[in-house]
Amino acid sequence: MDLEKHPAAPAAAAQLRASDADRDRIAQILADALAEGRLTAEEHSERLDSLYALKTVGELEVLVRDLPAPGGVHASPAYATPGPGGPVENVVAVCSSSARKGRWRPGAHTRAVSVMGDITIDLTEAVFEQQVTEINVTCVLGNVEVLVPENVTLRGYGSGVLGNFEVRGEGRGETDPQAPVVIVRGFALLGNIEARPRFGARLVDLALKLRKRLDG
């Protein structure tokens, strides 16, 4: 198979001790490869086990030298880097937990990768700066929860292998043509991906509360 090769790390950099961020990056590439069918579940498990045993950056790169870089020409369309829409925000949890919540501005594209970890993406108080927000999720032996205001249009496209992909409340908000649209695409292997509206949280209500607070 003709695969895009990862450039070899410079000799000096290859000998550096690997950081948690280095391992998160490699774990994300492996998770994407599993979702795209480039690795079997057994191959993914073997490489993931090695990920935490290896010590240097060069050793980590060996684990992904036969896999395409994220957003490369061989990447799956669901996980491709967007064009003019802006950069992809990454939320990664590897044997840990990560969350995005409160008053924040989600980008047009967010990628969430959970490997034996928990991720919460809470959009109930988010400030939407675009009509369509896409969240691409890869979940392996973990849990990912996406919460949206009840009057936002929520759509889901995904699957699970010995896992669960569930989007609840699809279609709510479609009567309002101005309502933001949140699209969740995902793949779960022995994990759980759930997206649902949080009832009682509405975009208009949040806007009114903010305006009253600013008016004093």
C-alpha positions as CSV (number, residue, x, y, z in Angstrom):
1,M,0.0,0.0,0.0
2,D,1.3,3.4,-1.0
3,L,1.3,5.4,2.3
4,E,2.7,8.8,3.0
5,K,5.8,8.4,5.1
6,H,6.5,10.4,8.2
7,P,9.9,12.2,7.8
8,A,12.6,10.8,10.0
9,A,13.3,12.9,13.1
10,P,16.6,14.6,13.0
11,A,19.3,12.6,14.8
12,A,19.5,15.0,17.8
13,A,15.7,15.3,18.2
14,A,15.3,11.6,17.9
15,Q,17.3,11.0,21.0
16,L,15.3,13.4,23.1
17,R,13.2,12.0,25.9
18,A,9.5,11.8,24.9
19,S,7.1,14.1,26.6
20,D,3.4,13.5,27.4
21,A,2.5,15.8,24.4
22,D,4.7,13.6,22.1
23,R,2.8,10.5,23.3
24,D,-0.6,12.2,22.8
25,R,0.4,13.1,19.3
26,I,1.3,9.5,18.4
27,A,-1.8,8.1,20.2
28,Q,-3.9,10.4,18.0
29,I,-2.3,9.2,14.8
30,L,-2.8,5.5,15.9
31,A,-6.5,6.2,16.8
32,D,-7.1,7.8,13.4
33,A,-5.5,4.8,11.7
34,L,-7.7,2.5,13.6
35,A,-10.8,4.4,12.6
36,E,-9.8,4.5,9.0
37,G,-9.1,0.7,8.9
38,R,-5.4,1.1,8.4
39,L,-4.7,-0.9,11.6
40,T,-6.6,-3.8,13.1
41,A,-7.7,-3.7,16.7
42,E,-4.9,-6.1,17.6
43,E,-2.3,-4.0,15.8
44,H,-3.5,-0.8,17.4
45,S,-3.4,-2.5,20.9
46,E,0.1,-3.7,20.3
47,R,1.4,-0.3,19.2
48,L,-0.5,1.5,22.0
49,D,1.2,-0.8,24.6
50,S,4.6,0.0,23.1
51,L,3.8,3.7,23.2
52,Y,4.1,3.9,27.0
53,A,7.1,1.7,27.2
54,L,9.3,3.6,24.7
55,K,11.5,6.4,26.0
56,T,12.7,8.6,23.1
57,V,11.0,10.7,20.3
58,G,12.7,8.6,17.6
59,E,11.4,5.3,19.1
60,L,7.8,6.8,19.1
61,E,8.1,7.9,15.4
62,V,8.8,4.2,14.5
63,L,5.3,3.3,15.6
64,V,3.7,5.6,12.9
65,R,6.3,5.6,10.1
66,D,3.9,3.5,7.9
67,L,0.9,5.7,8.6
68,P,-0.2,8.9,7.0
69,A,0.2,12.2,8.9
70,P,-3.1,13.8,10.1
71,G,-4.7,15.7,7.3
72,G,-2.5,14.2,4.7
73,V,-3.6,13.2,1.2
74,H,-4.6,9.7,2.4
75,A,-6.6,10.8,5.4
76,S,-10.3,10.0,5.7
77,P,-12.6,12.9,4.6
78,A,-14.2,12.9,8.0
79,Y,-10.9,13.7,9.6
80,A,-9.3,15.9,7.0
81,T,-8.0,19.3,7.9
82,P,-10.4,22.0,6.9
83,G,-9.6,24.6,4.4
84,P,-10.5,28.3,4.8
85,G,-12.8,27.4,7.7
86,G,-10.0,27.7,10.2
87,P,-7.7,25.4,12.1
88,V,-8.8,22.2,13.9
89,E,-8.9,22.3,17.7
90,N,-7.7,19.1,19.2
91,V,-9.1,17.6,22.5
92,V,-7.1,14.6,23.5
93,A,-7.4,12.3,26.6
94,V,-5.0,9.3,26.9
95,C,-5.5,7.5,30.2
96,S,-6.8,10.9,31.5
97,S,-9.7,13.3,31.3
98,S,-10.2,16.5,29.3
99,A,-13.0,19.0,29.0
100,R,-14.1,22.1,27.1
101,K,-16.9,23.9,28.9
102,G,-18.2,27.2,30.2
103,R,-18.1,30.4,28.1
104,W,-15.8,29.5,25.2
105,R,-15.7,29.9,21.4
106,P,-15.6,26.6,19.6
107,G,-14.0,26.6,16.1
108,A,-15.8,25.3,13.0
109,H,-13.9,22.0,13.4
110,T,-12.9,20.1,16.6
111,R,-11.2,16.8,16.8
112,A,-11.6,14.7,20.0
113,V,-9.5,11.6,20.6
114,S,-10.1,9.5,23.7
115,V,-7.9,6.5,24.4
116,M,-8.8,5.0,27.7
117,G,-9.8,8.5,28.8
118,D,-12.9,10.7,29.3
119,I,-13.7,13.8,27.3
120,T,-16.6,16.3,27.8
121,I,-17.4,18.9,25.2
122,D,-20.0,21.1,26.7
123,L,-21.5,23.7,24.3
124,T,-24.4,24.8,26.4
125,E,-22.7,28.1,27.2
126,A,-20.5,28.3,24.1
127,V,-20.4,31.4,21.8
128,F,-21.0,30.1,18.3
129,E,-19.3,32.2,15.7
130,Q,-20.3,30.1,12.7
131,Q,-23.5,28.4,11.5
132,V,-22.1,24.9,11.4
133,T,-19.8,23.4,14.0
134,E,-18.3,19.9,13.3
135,I,-16.9,17.6,16.0
136,N,-15.0,14.5,14.8
137,V,-14.6,11.9,17.6
138,T,-12.4,8.8,17.8
139,C,-13.0,6.8,21.0
140,V,-11.1,3.7,22.1
141,L,-11.9,2.2,25.5
142,G,-13.0,5.6,26.6
143,N,-16.0,7.9,26.9
144,V,-16.8,11.1,25.0
145,E,-19.9,13.2,25.8
146,V,-21.1,16.2,23.8
147,L,-23.7,18.5,25.2
148,V,-25.5,21.2,23.3
149,P,-28.3,23.8,24.0
150,E,-31.7,22.3,23.4
151,N,-32.6,24.7,20.6
152,V,-29.4,23.9,18.5
153,T,-29.8,21.5,15.6
154,L,-27.9,18.3,16.4
155,R,-26.9,15.8,13.8
156,G,-24.9,12.6,14.1
157,Y,-23.0,10.3,11.7
158,G,-21.0,7.4,13.2
159,S,-20.7,3.8,14.3
160,G,-19.3,1.6,17.0
161,V,-17.5,-1.7,17.1
162,L,-18.2,-3.4,20.4
163,G,-19.0,0.1,21.5
164,N,-21.7,2.8,21.3
165,F,-22.3,5.8,19.1
166,E,-25.5,7.6,20.1
167,V,-26.9,11.0,19.2
168,R,-30.1,12.0,21.0
169,G,-32.4,14.9,20.2
170,E,-31.6,15.0,16.4
171,G,-33.9,17.4,14.6
172,R,-34.6,19.7,17.5
173,G,-34.1,23.3,16.5
174,E,-34.6,22.7,12.8
175,T,-37.8,24.8,12.9
176,D,-35.5,27.8,13.5
177,P,-33.4,28.4,10.3
178,Q,-31.1,30.7,12.3
179,A,-30.2,28.0,14.9
180,P,-26.6,26.8,14.8
181,V,-26.0,23.3,13.6
182,V,-23.7,20.9,15.5
183,I,-22.6,17.8,13.5
184,V,-21.0,15.0,15.5
185,R,-19.1,12.3,13.5
186,G,-17.5,9.5,15.3
187,F,-16.2,6.0,15.7
188,A,-16.1,4.1,18.9
189,L,-14.2,0.9,19.6
190,L,-15.0,-0.6,23.0
191,G,-16.0,2.9,24.0
192,N,-18.9,5.2,24.2
193,I,-19.7,8.4,22.3
194,E,-22.9,10.2,23.3
195,A,-24.2,13.6,22.1
196,R,-27.4,15.1,23.4
197,P,-29.1,18.4,24.2
198,R,-29.2,19.7,27.8
199,F,-32.8,20.6,28.4
200,G,-33.2,24.0,30.0
201,A,-30.2,25.5,28.3
202,R,-31.1,27.6,25.3
203,L,-29.1,30.0,23.2
204,V,-31.6,32.8,23.5
205,D,-31.8,32.5,27.2
206,L,-28.0,32.7,27.5
207,A,-27.9,35.8,25.3
208,L,-30.6,37.5,27.4
209,K,-28.7,36.8,30.6
210,L,-25.5,38.1,29.2
211,R,-27.2,41.3,27.9
212,K,-28.8,41.9,31.3
213,R,-25.4,41.4,33.0
214,L,-23.7,43.9,30.7
215,D,-26.5,46.4,31.2
216,G,-26.0,46.1,34.9
